[in-house]
Every structure is written in structure tokens, then in C-alpha cells.
Amino acid sequence: TVFRVVQEAINNIKKHADAQNVVINLEFLDKELRLYIYDDGRGFKLEDLKARNNDINSGFGLVSIRERIGLLNGEFQISSEVGKGTRLNIQIPLINGEGV
């Protein structure tokens, strides 16, 4: 699931962000996995994303990421600012026996 989330995020960056750089940071902690994905692309207004989520013709990339993380009882946060890129912060709880 984490692989697919990263894959979808990179696909979104490639299609929409016009970014020069992307940083992917994956941390394994005792009780959770943390994934941070940052780009230096064009960014967007979060209000525009909310409006697009109600449009059946809009892409499903971030919606798909949110749903995948939700199925794992994880947390998904997105922040973006026009001209300053986008950040995805993801936390997924680890089940006993699944840790590193």
C-alpha cells in the first residue's frame, strides 16, 4: 500500500506540479510508519482541490491516496501553497509483529 501511495504521489507530481525536486522520506518508528513527500512545484489552493473532489471529471489521485491511508487507519495531511509546492504527511500505525 505504501508503495502504491508513493507511486500515485509521484504520478501526480509529474502530471500537475511542474516540480524540479521531490523529497520522499520514510521513517519506521516503534508504533507507526511516517511518510513525507515534498515537491517544489507550482502548488495549488486547497479550496480548489475541495471543489474538484466534487467534480466527477477530476482526477482521483489524492482521493485514492486518502482512501488507501484511511483503510490502514492512518492519517493523511496535505498542505500546498501556490508557487511553493505541496507536502503530503502520512502516518500509518503498525500492527504488533509488523515493525522493522
Phi and psi restraints in degrees (value plus and minus 20) as a CYANA .aco file:
   2 VAL   PHI     -82.5   -42.5
   2 VAL   PSI     -60.7   -20.7
   3 PHE   PHI     -78.0   -38.0
   3 PHE   PSI     -66.3   -26.3
   4 ARG   PHI     -85.3   -45.3
   4 ARG   PSI     -55.9   -15.9
   5 VAL   PHI     -83.7   -43.7
   5 VAL   PSI     -67.1   -27.1
   6 VAL   PHI     -82.4   -42.4
   6 VAL   PSI     -63.2   -23.2
   7 GLN   PHI     -79.9   -39.9
   7 GLN   PSI     -65.1   -25.1
   8 GLU   PHI     -86.4   -46.4
   8 GLU   PSI     -60.0   -20.0
   9 ALA   PHI     -83.0   -43.0
   9 ALA   PSI     -64.8   -24.8
  10 ILE   PHI     -83.8   -43.8
  10 ILE   PSI     -60.3   -20.3
  11 ASN   PHI     -81.0   -41.0
  11 ASN   PSI     -63.6   -23.6
  12 ASN   PHI     -82.3   -42.3
  12 ASN   PSI     -62.9   -22.9
  13 ILE   PHI     -82.2   -42.2
  13 ILE   PSI     -64.8   -24.8
  14 LYS   PHI     -82.7   -42.7
  14 LYS   PSI     -61.9   -21.9
  15 LYS   PHI     -97.2   -57.2
  15 LYS   PSI     -54.9   -14.9
  16 HIS   PHI    -141.3  -101.3
  16 HIS   PSI     -47.4    -7.4
  17 ALA   PHI    -107.1   -67.1
  17 ALA   PSI     -45.4    -5.4
  18 ASP   PHI      34.1    74.1
  18 ASP   PSI      21.7    61.7
  19 ALA   PHI    -103.8   -63.8
  19 ALA   PSI     130.8   170.8
  20 GLN   PHI    -115.0   -75.0
  20 GLN   PSI     -48.6    -8.6
  21 ASN   PHI    -157.9  -117.9
  21 ASN   PSI     125.8   165.8
  22 VAL   PHI    -154.9  -114.9
  22 VAL   PSI     116.2   156.2
  23 VAL   PHI    -139.4   -99.4
  23 VAL   PSI     109.2   149.2
  24 ILE   PHI    -141.7  -101.7
  24 ILE   PSI     101.6   141.6
  25 ASN   PHI    -144.0  -104.0
  25 ASN   PSI     104.5   144.5
  26 LEU   PHI    -140.0  -100.0
  26 LEU   PSI     103.3   143.3
  27 GLU   PHI    -140.8  -100.8
  27 GLU   PSI     111.0   151.0
  28 PHE   PHI    -123.5   -83.5
  28 PHE   PSI      96.2   136.2
  29 LEU   PHI    -128.2   -88.2
  29 LEU   PSI     157.9   197.9
  30 ASP   PHI     -77.8   -37.8
  30 ASP   PSI     -62.6   -22.6
  31 LYS   PHI    -137.8   -97.8
  31 LYS   PSI     -21.7    18.3
  32 GLU   PHI    -175.6  -135.6
  32 GLU   PSI     140.4   180.4
  33 LEU   PHI    -128.2   -88.2
  33 LEU   PSI     115.8   155.8
  34 ARG   PHI    -139.6   -99.6
  34 ARG   PSI     113.4   153.4
  35 LEU   PHI    -147.2  -107.2
  35 LEU   PSI     106.5   146.5
  36 TYR   PHI    -142.9  -102.9
  36 TYR   PSI     109.6   149.6
  37 ILE   PHI    -148.9  -108.9
  37 ILE   PSI     100.8   140.8
  38 TYR   PHI    -143.2  -103.2
  38 TYR   PSI     123.5   163.5
  39 ASP   PHI    -154.6  -114.6
  39 ASP   PSI     140.4   180.4
  40 ASP   PHI    -126.5   -86.5
  40 ASP   PSI      12.1    52.1
  41 GLY   PHI    -100.6   -60.6
  41 GLY   PSI    -181.5  -141.5
  42 ARG   PHI     -90.7   -50.7
  42 ARG   PSI     -42.1    -2.1
  43 GLY   PHI      47.7    87.7
  43 GLY   PSI    -198.1  -158.1
  44 PHE   PHI    -183.9  -143.9
  44 PHE   PSI     148.9   188.9
  45 LYS   PHI    -106.3   -66.3
  45 LYS   PSI     110.4   150.4
  46 LEU   PHI     -80.5   -40.5
  46 LEU   PSI     -49.4    -9.4
  47 GLU   PHI     -82.7   -42.7
  47 GLU   PSI     -56.8   -16.8
  48 ASP   PHI     -85.4   -45.4
  48 ASP   PSI     -57.2   -17.2
  49 LEU   PHI     -84.2   -44.2
  49 LEU   PSI     -62.9   -22.9
  50 LYS   PHI     -82.5   -42.5
  50 LYS   PSI     -59.2   -19.2
  51 ALA   PHI     -87.0   -47.0
  51 ALA   PSI     -60.0   -20.0
  52 ARG   PHI     -87.5   -47.5
  52 ARG   PSI     -51.3   -11.3
  53 ASN   PHI     -81.2   -41.2
  53 ASN   PSI     -43.9    -3.9
  54 ASN   PHI    -109.4   -69.4
  54 ASN   PSI     -22.4    17.6
  55 ASP   PHI    -117.8   -77.8
  55 ASP   PSI      97.4   137.4
  56 ILE   PHI     -82.9   -42.9
  56 ILE   PSI     -42.3    -2.3
  57 ASN   PHI    -109.3   -69.3
  57 ASN   PSI     -24.5    15.5
  58 SER   PHI     -99.1   -59.1
  58 SER   PSI     144.5   184.5
  59 GLY   PHI     -89.3   -49.3
  59 GLY   PSI     140.8   180.8
  60 PHE   PHI    -132.7   -92.7
  60 PHE   PSI      -7.2    32.8
  61 GLY   PHI     -76.8   -36.8
  61 GLY   PSI     -78.2   -38.2
  62 LEU   PHI     -90.7   -50.7
  62 LEU   PSI     -52.2   -12.2
  63 VAL   PHI     -83.5   -43.5
  63 VAL   PSI     -62.8   -22.8
  64 SER   PHI     -82.0   -42.0
  64 SER   PSI     -62.7   -22.7
  65 ILE   PHI     -81.5   -41.5
  65 ILE   PSI     -68.1   -28.1
  66 ARG   PHI     -79.0   -39.0
  66 ARG   PSI     -62.8   -22.8
  67 GLU   PHI     -86.3   -46.3
  67 GLU   PSI     -62.7   -22.7
  68 ARG   PHI     -81.4   -41.4
  68 ARG   PSI     -63.6   -23.6
  69 ILE   PHI     -87.7   -47.7
  69 ILE   PSI     -59.2   -19.2
  70 GLY   PHI     -81.4   -41.4
  70 GLY   PSI     -57.2   -17.2
  71 LEU   PHI     -84.6   -44.6
  71 LEU   PSI     -42.1    -2.1
  72 LEU   PHI    -118.3   -78.3
  72 LEU   PSI      -7.4    32.6
  73 ASN   PHI      39.1    79.1
  73 ASN   PSI      11.8    51.8
  74 GLY   PHI    -114.4   -74.4
  74 GLY   PSI     158.3   198.3
  75 GLU   PHI    -137.3   -97.3
  75 GLU   PSI     118.8   158.8
  76 PHE   PHI    -149.5  -109.5
  76 PHE   PSI     103.8   143.8
  77 GLN   PHI    -147.9  -107.9
  77 GLN   PSI     119.0   159.0
  78 ILE   PHI    -147.2  -107.2
  78 ILE   PSI     118.6   158.6
  79 SER   PHI    -156.1  -116.1
  79 SER   PSI     122.4   162.4
  80 SER   PHI    -175.0  -135.0
  80 SER   PSI     131.2   171.2
  81 GLU   PHI    -163.7  -123.7
  81 GLU   PSI     113.9   153.9
  82 VAL   PHI     -75.2   -35.2
  82 VAL   PSI     107.8   147.8
  83 GLY   PHI      62.4   102.4
  83 GLY   PSI     -22.2    17.8
  84 LYS   PHI    -147.0  -107.0
  84 LYS   PSI     -10.3    29.7
  85 GLY   PHI      66.9   106.9
  85 GLY   PSI    -192.1  -152.1
  86 THR   PHI    -156.1  -116.1
  86 THR   PSI     126.4   166.4
  87 ARG   PHI    -147.6  -107.6
  87 ARG   PSI     112.5   152.5
  88 LEU   PHI    -132.8   -92.8
  88 LEU   PSI     107.2   147.2
  89 ASN   PHI    -139.1   -99.1
  89 ASN   PSI     101.5   141.5
  90 ILE   PHI    -149.0  -109.0
  90 ILE   PSI     114.8   154.8
  91 GLN   PHI    -149.4  -109.4
  91 GLN   PSI     109.4   149.4
  92 ILE   PHI    -146.4  -106.4
  92 ILE   PSI     103.4   143.4
  93 PRO   PHI     -88.4   -48.4
  93 PRO   PSI     122.2   162.2
  94 LEU   PHI    -115.6   -75.6
  94 LEU   PSI     120.1   160.1
  95 ILE   PHI    -106.2   -66.2
  95 ILE   PSI     123.1   163.1
  96 ASN   PHI     -66.8   -26.8
  96 ASN   PSI     112.1   152.1
  97 GLY   PHI      72.0   112.0
  97 GLY   PSI     -29.8    10.2
  98 GLU   PHI    -119.3   -79.3
  98 GLU   PSI     -26.8    13.2
  99 GLY   PHI     -85.3   -45.3
  99 GLY   PSI     154.9   194.9
